[in-house]
Amino acid sequence: MPEAVSDLWRALPNAAQDLALTLLLLAPAAALAALAMRGQAPWPLARALLVRFRWTNLLFAGLMALSVGLGGALLSQERALRQAAARAAGPFDVIVAAPGDEIRALLSTVYLQPAAALPLLGPEALRAIQADPRVSLAAPVAFGDSHAGAPIVGTTAAFLDRLAGPLAEGRAWARHGEAIAGAHAAMTLGETVAPAHGHGDAAEADAHAGESLRIVGRMSPTGGPWDRAILVPIETLWEMHGLAPGHAPERPEQLGPPFDPDYFPGAPAFVLSGERLADAYAIRARHDGEGTMAFFPGATLARLHAVLGDVREAMSLMAVLTQALAAAGVLAGLVALARLFARRFALLRAMGAPRRFVLGVVWLYAASLLGAGCLAGLALGWASAGLVSAALSARTDMAVAASLGWPEIQLAAAAFSAASLLALAPAVAAYRRAPAEDLRAG
């Protein structure tokens, strides 16, 4: 039977699995509601309490909403960051670099993060790549220069087309010294920019004195850090550094492949693609040898996420603890508040109301507050997701688009069920109070 149930569960669509899990998380709260209200009609009195103490109730519900919204925002932003990083790495089928640290090569090539210079791949690596019949696109990538904080990247026109498709504005480069701005780079068509060697405070503005780049086109958005870059023919980058142009002297104006190994000055990385998925695996296996390192960016990113998996678990635990503390604070306040109208309950008991009715009223009152707080928390998390995503996008140069999904809904459902269990505390306290004592105290 368990195996049959497992097979049935796997056969369900993802949305059906998520809905079923959400309903399962809400089941304890539903069971408590059925037990508390069985044979009773506590809602009119619970509603009266909600209206009578509305400002205090709003405070309690707001505290719960803040904790649920914070937890949902944390989890949704972490998921959005992972998705944005995966989208940015999508066009990079296989990266070939000098043997060393895959993560450093990934960060430099895909995310254009300034780091220690990668060793260059020389003519031998180029010969091996050009001799591989499975390679349909071989694009050398070079970086290390910048302008006004925007990285300058040298590559080929074919790779730009793969990266972003047709240009959004202008035209492709046709000669040395022309450049294409990323979708969000702060340059206009026709503008001339001066390259600097290095990045940030370490950039040497005079290292390429006399050199200039003219913006002739703009890429379509990629959703990654390349949107902030300035893209140039890799030959331009070589010439700015006084290196060979990658082609024989009789072809001084050629841009792009085929490159001549005898005049190839080297590149930190190559981006390779094949026609089929099987070709990509064969390419990686062939070029992952003694002189080169070949890897799938997606696989390296997945391993990096696995290493950082404990961070997500810690964030989830922090969200749960925050909600538990908020619920405990709300319930402590409700216990104190219940004492204020204990005499009313004592009068009801004296008029013949059973103890279960008092328990049902107090539990329904507390559960309504906590449930309203959880729903408001989801709305708060959804509203704040756009603001936090915009800030993260500006900081990471990636298109981070967070939205609340099933994990956040399930977190709120679990929080509500747990809070419903805790709501028994003030209800049981009211249930156990002796009416005579409350009447005498009044």
C-alpha positions as CSV (number, residue, x, y, z in Angstrom):
1,M,0.0,0.0,0.0
2,P,2.7,2.6,0.8
3,E,4.4,1.9,-2.5
4,A,1.0,2.4,-4.3
5,V,0.5,5.7,-2.5
6,S,4.0,6.7,-3.4
7,D,3.4,5.9,-7.1
8,L,0.1,7.8,-7.0
9,W,1.8,10.8,-5.4
10,R,4.5,10.9,-8.1
11,A,1.9,10.7,-10.8
12,L,0.2,13.9,-9.6
13,P,1.1,17.2,-11.3
14,N,3.3,19.5,-9.3
15,A,0.5,21.9,-8.6
16,A,-1.7,19.1,-7.3
17,Q,1.1,18.0,-5.0
18,D,1.6,21.5,-3.7
19,L,-2.1,21.9,-3.1
20,A,-2.4,18.6,-1.3
21,L,0.6,19.4,0.9
22,T,-0.9,22.8,1.8
23,L,-4.2,21.2,2.7
24,L,-2.3,18.6,4.8
25,L,-0.5,21.4,6.7
26,L,-3.9,23.1,7.3
27,A,-5.5,19.9,8.5
28,P,-4.5,20.3,12.2
29,A,-6.2,23.7,12.3
30,A,-9.3,22.4,10.6
31,A,-9.5,19.5,13.1
32,L,-9.2,21.9,16.0
33,A,-11.9,24.1,14.6
34,A,-14.2,21.1,14.2
35,L,-13.6,20.0,17.8
36,A,-13.9,23.4,19.3
37,M,-17.1,24.3,17.5
38,R,-18.8,20.9,17.5
39,G,-22.3,21.4,18.8
40,Q,-21.6,25.1,19.7
41,A,-22.2,28.5,18.1
42,P,-19.2,30.6,19.3
43,W,-18.8,32.8,16.3
44,P,-21.2,35.6,17.2
45,L,-19.5,36.2,20.6
46,A,-16.0,35.8,19.1
47,R,-16.9,38.4,16.4
48,A,-18.1,40.7,19.1
49,L,-14.7,40.4,20.9
50,L,-12.9,41.1,17.6
51,V,-15.0,44.3,17.1
52,R,-14.9,45.4,20.8
53,F,-11.1,45.2,21.0
54,R,-10.4,46.0,17.3
55,W,-7.3,48.2,17.9
56,T,-5.6,45.8,20.2
57,N,-6.6,43.0,17.8
58,L,-5.0,44.9,14.8
59,L,-1.8,45.2,16.8
60,F,-1.7,41.4,17.5
61,A,-2.6,40.5,13.9
62,G,0.0,43.0,12.6
63,L,2.7,41.4,14.7
64,M,1.9,38.0,13.2
65,A,1.7,39.5,9.7
66,L,5.1,41.0,10.1
67,S,6.7,37.7,11.1
68,V,5.0,35.7,8.3
69,G,5.8,38.4,5.7
70,L,9.5,38.5,6.7
71,G,9.8,34.8,6.5
72,G,8.1,34.6,3.1
73,A,10.2,37.4,1.8
74,L,13.5,35.7,2.9
75,L,12.6,32.4,1.2
76,S,11.2,33.9,-2.0
77,Q,14.3,36.2,-2.5
78,E,16.7,33.3,-2.0
79,R,14.8,31.2,-4.6
80,A,14.7,34.2,-7.0
81,L,18.4,34.7,-6.7
82,R,19.0,31.0,-7.6
83,Q,16.7,31.3,-10.5
84,A,18.3,34.5,-11.8
85,A,21.8,33.0,-11.5
86,A,20.7,29.9,-13.5
87,R,19.1,32.1,-16.2
88,A,22.3,34.1,-16.5
89,A,24.3,30.9,-17.0
90,G,21.9,29.4,-19.5
91,P,23.7,30.5,-22.8
92,F,27.0,29.2,-21.6
93,D,26.9,25.5,-22.6
94,V,30.6,24.5,-21.9
95,I,33.3,26.8,-20.5
96,V,36.9,25.9,-21.2
97,A,39.6,27.5,-19.0
98,A,43.0,26.8,-17.7
99,P,43.1,24.1,-15.0
100,G,42.2,25.5,-11.6
101,D,39.1,26.7,-9.8
102,E,35.9,26.2,-11.6
103,I,34.0,28.6,-9.4
104,R,36.5,31.4,-10.1
105,A,36.3,30.7,-13.8
106,L,32.5,30.7,-13.6
107,L,32.3,34.0,-11.7
108,S,34.7,35.7,-14.1
109,T,33.2,34.4,-17.3
110,V,29.4,34.2,-16.7
111,Y,29.0,36.9,-14.0
112,L,31.9,39.2,-14.9
113,Q,33.1,39.4,-11.3
114,P,36.5,41.1,-11.0
115,A,39.0,38.5,-9.7
116,A,42.6,37.5,-9.9
117,A,43.6,37.2,-13.6
118,L,42.8,33.8,-15.0
119,P,45.7,32.0,-16.8
120,L,45.5,32.4,-20.6
121,L,44.7,29.5,-22.9
122,G,47.2,29.5,-25.8
123,P,47.5,28.3,-29.3
124,E,47.5,24.6,-28.4
125,A,44.1,24.9,-26.7
126,L,42.8,26.8,-29.8
127,R,44.1,24.0,-32.2
128,A,42.3,21.4,-30.1
129,I,39.1,23.3,-30.0
130,Q,39.1,24.1,-33.8
131,A,39.9,20.4,-34.5
132,D,36.8,19.2,-32.6
133,P,34.1,18.5,-35.2
134,R,31.4,18.6,-32.5
135,V,32.0,22.2,-31.7
136,S,29.5,24.5,-33.6
137,L,30.4,27.7,-31.7
138,A,33.8,28.5,-30.1
139,A,34.0,32.0,-28.7
140,P,37.0,33.2,-26.8
141,V,36.2,35.6,-24.0
142,A,38.6,38.2,-22.6
143,F,38.1,40.7,-19.8
144,G,40.0,42.9,-17.4
145,D,39.3,46.5,-18.7
146,S,36.4,48.8,-17.8
147,H,34.8,52.2,-18.3
148,A,33.0,54.1,-15.6
149,G,32.5,50.8,-13.7
150,A,31.2,48.9,-16.7
151,P,33.3,45.9,-17.6
152,I,34.7,45.7,-21.1
153,V,34.5,42.2,-22.6
154,G,36.0,41.0,-25.8
155,T,34.3,38.1,-27.6
156,T,32.8,37.3,-31.0
157,A,29.6,38.4,-32.8
158,A,28.3,34.9,-33.0
159,F,28.4,34.5,-29.2
160,L,26.6,37.8,-28.7
161,D,23.9,36.6,-31.0
162,R,23.6,33.4,-28.9
163,L,23.7,35.4,-25.7
164,A,21.0,37.9,-26.5
165,G,19.6,37.4,-30.0
166,P,19.1,40.3,-32.3
167,L,20.3,43.7,-31.2
168,A,17.8,46.0,-29.6
169,E,19.3,49.1,-31.3
170,G,22.0,50.0,-33.8
171,R,24.1,47.5,-35.7
172,A,26.8,44.9,-35.1
173,W,30.4,46.0,-35.0
174,A,32.1,46.0,-38.4
175,R,35.6,47.1,-37.6
176,H,38.2,47.5,-34.8
177,G,37.3,50.1,-32.2
178,E,33.5,49.6,-32.4
179,A,31.6,48.4,-29.4
180,I,28.1,47.2,-28.4
181,A,26.6,48.4,-25.1
182,G,24.8,46.0,-22.8
183,A,21.0,46.4,-22.5
184,H,21.4,48.5,-19.3
185,A,24.8,50.0,-19.8
186,A,24.8,53.8,-19.3
187,M,26.0,54.6,-22.8
188,T,24.2,56.0,-25.9
189,L,24.7,55.1,-29.5
190,G,27.4,57.1,-31.2
191,E,29.1,57.8,-27.8
192,T,32.9,57.4,-27.6
193,V,34.3,55.9,-24.4
194,A,37.8,55.6,-23.1
195,P,38.8,52.2,-21.7
196,A,40.7,51.8,-18.4
197,H,42.8,48.9,-17.3
198,G,41.3,47.1,-14.4
199,H,38.1,47.7,-12.3
200,G,36.9,50.0,-9.6
201,D,39.4,51.9,-7.6
202,A,42.3,49.9,-9.0
203,A,41.5,50.9,-12.6
204,E,44.3,52.6,-14.5
205,A,42.8,55.3,-16.6
206,D,46.0,56.1,-18.5
207,A,47.0,52.5,-19.3
208,H,45.2,52.7,-22.7
209,A,45.9,56.4,-23.4
210,G,44.8,57.2,-27.0
211,E,42.5,54.3,-27.3
212,S,38.7,54.8,-27.7
213,L,35.6,52.7,-28.3
214,R,32.6,53.9,-30.3
215,I,29.2,52.5,-29.3
216,V,27.4,51.4,-32.5
217,G,24.7,49.0,-31.0
218,R,22.9,47.9,-27.9
219,M,22.2,44.3,-26.9
220,S,18.7,43.0,-26.0
221,P,18.4,42.2,-22.3
222,T,19.9,38.9,-21.1
223,G,18.9,39.1,-17.4
224,G,22.5,38.8,-16.3
225,P,25.6,40.9,-15.6
226,W,26.4,41.2,-19.3
227,D,23.6,43.7,-19.5
228,R,25.9,46.2,-17.8
229,A,29.0,45.5,-19.9
230,I,30.5,47.0,-23.0
231,L,31.2,44.3,-25.6
232,V,34.0,44.6,-28.2
233,P,35.6,42.4,-30.8
234,I,38.2,40.4,-28.9
235,E,40.7,41.5,-31.5
236,T,40.2,45.1,-30.3
237,L,41.0,44.0,-26.7
238,W,44.2,42.2,-27.9
239,E,45.4,45.3,-29.8
240,M,44.7,47.6,-26.9
241,H,47.2,45.5,-24.9
242,G,49.8,45.4,-27.7
243,L,49.2,41.7,-28.5
244,A,48.8,39.9,-31.8
245,P,45.4,40.3,-33.4
246,G,44.6,36.6,-33.7
247,H,44.9,36.6,-37.5
248,A,47.7,36.6,-40.0
249,P,49.1,39.9,-41.2
250,E,47.4,39.6,-44.6
251,R,44.0,39.7,-42.8
252,P,44.4,42.7,-40.5
253,E,40.7,43.7,-40.5
254,Q,39.2,40.3,-39.9
255,L,37.0,40.0,-36.9
256,G,36.0,36.7,-35.4
257,P,36.8,33.0,-36.3
258,P,38.6,31.3,-37.6
259,F,41.6,32.4,-35.5
260,D,45.1,31.6,-36.6
261,P,47.0,29.7,-33.8
262,D,50.3,31.2,-34.9
263,Y,49.0,34.7,-34.1
264,F,46.7,33.8,-31.2
265,P,47.8,35.7,-28.0
266,G,45.5,33.7,-25.7
267,A,42.2,34.1,-23.9
268,P,41.2,33.4,-20.3
269,A,38.2,31.3,-21.4
270,F,36.3,29.8,-24.3
271,V,32.6,29.3,-24.5
272,L,31.8,26.2,-26.6
273,S,28.5,24.9,-27.9
274,G,27.4,21.8,-29.9
275,E,24.4,21.1,-32.0
276,R,23.0,18.5,-29.6
277,L,23.0,17.8,-25.9
278,A,25.2,14.7,-26.5
279,D,27.7,16.9,-28.3
280,A,28.0,19.1,-25.2
281,Y,28.9,16.1,-23.1
282,A,31.4,14.9,-25.6
283,I,33.0,18.4,-25.9
284,R,33.3,18.6,-22.1
285,A,34.9,15.2,-21.9
286,R,37.3,15.9,-24.7
287,H,38.6,19.2,-23.5
288,D,38.7,18.4,-19.8
289,G,42.3,17.3,-19.8
290,E,45.8,18.1,-18.6
291,G,46.1,21.4,-20.3
292,T,42.6,22.7,-20.1
293,M,39.6,22.5,-17.7
294,A,36.1,22.1,-19.2
295,F,32.9,22.3,-17.2
296,F,29.2,22.9,-17.4
297,P,28.3,26.2,-15.7
298,G,24.9,24.9,-14.7
299,A,26.5,21.8,-13.0
300,T,29.1,24.0,-11.2
301,L,26.3,26.4,-10.1
302,A,24.3,23.4,-8.8
303,R,27.2,22.3,-6.7
304,L,27.7,25.8,-5.4
305,H,24.0,25.9,-4.4
306,A,24.4,22.5,-2.7
307,V,27.3,23.9,-0.7
308,L,25.1,26.9,0.3
309,G,22.1,24.7,1.0
310,D,22.7,25.0,4.7
311,V,22.1,28.8,4.3
312,R,18.6,28.1,2.9
313,E,17.9,25.7,5.8
314,A,19.1,28.3,8.3
315,M,16.9,31.0,6.7
316,S,13.9,28.6,6.8
317,L,14.6,27.8,10.5
318,M,15.0,31.5,11.2
319,A,11.6,32.2,9.5
320,V,9.9,29.5,11.5
321,L,11.4,30.7,14.8
322,T,10.4,34.3,14.0
323,Q,6.8,33.2,13.4
324,A,6.8,31.0,16.6
325,L,8.1,33.9,18.7
326,A,5.5,36.3,17.2
327,A,2.7,33.7,17.8
328,A,3.9,33.2,21.4
329,G,3.9,37.0,21.9
330,V,0.4,37.4,20.5
331,L,-0.9,34.5,22.6
332,A,0.7,35.9,25.8
333,G,-1.1,39.1,25.1
334,L,-4.4,37.3,24.4
335,V,-4.0,35.5,27.8
336,A,-3.8,38.8,29.5
337,L,-6.6,40.2,27.4
338,A,-8.8,37.2,28.2
339,R,-8.5,38.1,31.9
340,L,-10.2,41.5,31.2
341,F,-13.4,39.9,30.0
342,A,-13.2,36.9,32.4
343,R,-16.3,38.2,34.3
344,R,-18.3,38.2,31.1
345,F,-17.5,34.5,30.6
346,A,-18.3,33.9,34.3
347,L,-21.8,35.4,33.7
348,L,-22.3,33.2,30.7
349,R,-21.3,30.2,32.8
350,A,-23.7,31.2,35.5
351,M,-26.5,31.5,32.9
352,G,-25.8,27.9,31.9
353,A,-23.3,28.1,29.1
354,P,-21.1,25.0,29.1
355,R,-17.3,25.2,29.5
356,R,-16.8,24.0,26.0
357,F,-18.6,27.1,24.7
358,V,-16.2,29.3,26.6
359,L,-13.3,27.3,25.2
360,G,-14.7,27.5,21.7
361,V,-15.2,31.3,21.9
362,V,-11.6,32.0,23.1
363,W,-10.0,29.6,20.7
364,L,-12.0,30.9,17.7
365,Y,-11.2,34.5,18.7
366,A,-7.4,33.7,19.0
367,A,-7.3,31.6,15.9
368,S,-9.1,34.3,13.9
369,L,-6.5,36.9,14.9
370,L,-3.6,34.5,14.0
371,G,-5.2,33.5,10.7
372,A,-5.8,37.1,9.7
373,G,-2.2,37.8,10.6
374,C,-1.0,34.9,8.4
375,L,-3.1,36.1,5.4
376,A,-1.9,39.7,5.9
377,G,1.7,38.4,6.1
378,L,1.4,36.7,2.7
379,A,0.1,40.0,1.3
380,L,2.9,41.9,3.0
381,G,5.5,39.5,1.6
382,W,4.0,39.8,-1.9
383,A,4.0,43.6,-1.7
384,S,7.6,43.8,-0.5
385,A,9.0,41.2,-3.0
386,G,9.1,43.8,-5.8
387,L,11.0,46.3,-3.7
388,V,13.6,43.8,-2.4
389,S,14.0,42.3,-5.9
390,A,14.7,45.7,-7.4
391,A,17.4,46.3,-4.7
392,L,19.0,42.9,-5.3
393,S,18.9,43.4,-9.1
394,A,20.8,46.6,-8.7
395,R,23.4,45.0,-6.4
396,T,23.9,41.8,-8.4
397,D,23.3,43.0,-12.0
398,M,20.9,40.1,-12.4
399,A,17.2,40.2,-13.2
400,V,15.9,39.1,-9.8
401,A,12.1,38.7,-9.9
402,A,10.8,37.3,-6.6
403,S,7.2,36.2,-6.2
404,L,5.4,34.3,-3.5
405,G,4.9,30.7,-4.4
406,W,3.8,27.4,-2.9
407,P,6.7,27.3,-0.4
408,E,5.7,30.6,1.2
409,I,2.0,29.6,1.2
410,Q,2.9,26.3,2.9
411,L,5.1,28.1,5.4
412,A,2.1,30.4,6.3
413,A,-0.2,27.3,6.5
414,A,2.2,25.5,8.8
415,A,2.5,28.7,10.9
416,F,-1.3,29.0,11.2
417,S,-1.7,25.3,12.2
418,A,1.1,25.7,14.8
419,A,-0.5,28.9,16.1
420,S,-3.9,27.2,16.3
421,L,-2.4,24.6,18.6
422,L,-0.9,27.4,20.7
423,A,-4.2,29.1,20.8
424,L,-5.5,26.4,23.0
425,A,-3.4,27.9,25.8
426,P,-5.7,31.0,26.4
427,A,-8.7,28.9,25.6
428,V,-7.9,26.2,28.2
429,A,-7.0,28.9,30.7
430,A,-10.5,30.4,30.3
431,Y,-12.0,26.9,30.3
432,R,-10.5,26.1,33.7
433,R,-11.4,29.3,35.5
434,A,-14.0,29.0,38.2
435,P,-17.0,31.3,37.5
436,A,-17.5,32.0,41.2
437,E,-14.1,33.4,41.6
438,D,-14.4,35.7,38.6
439,L,-17.9,36.9,39.8
440,R,-16.5,37.7,43.3
441,A,-13.5,39.5,41.7
442,G,-15.9,41.6,39.7
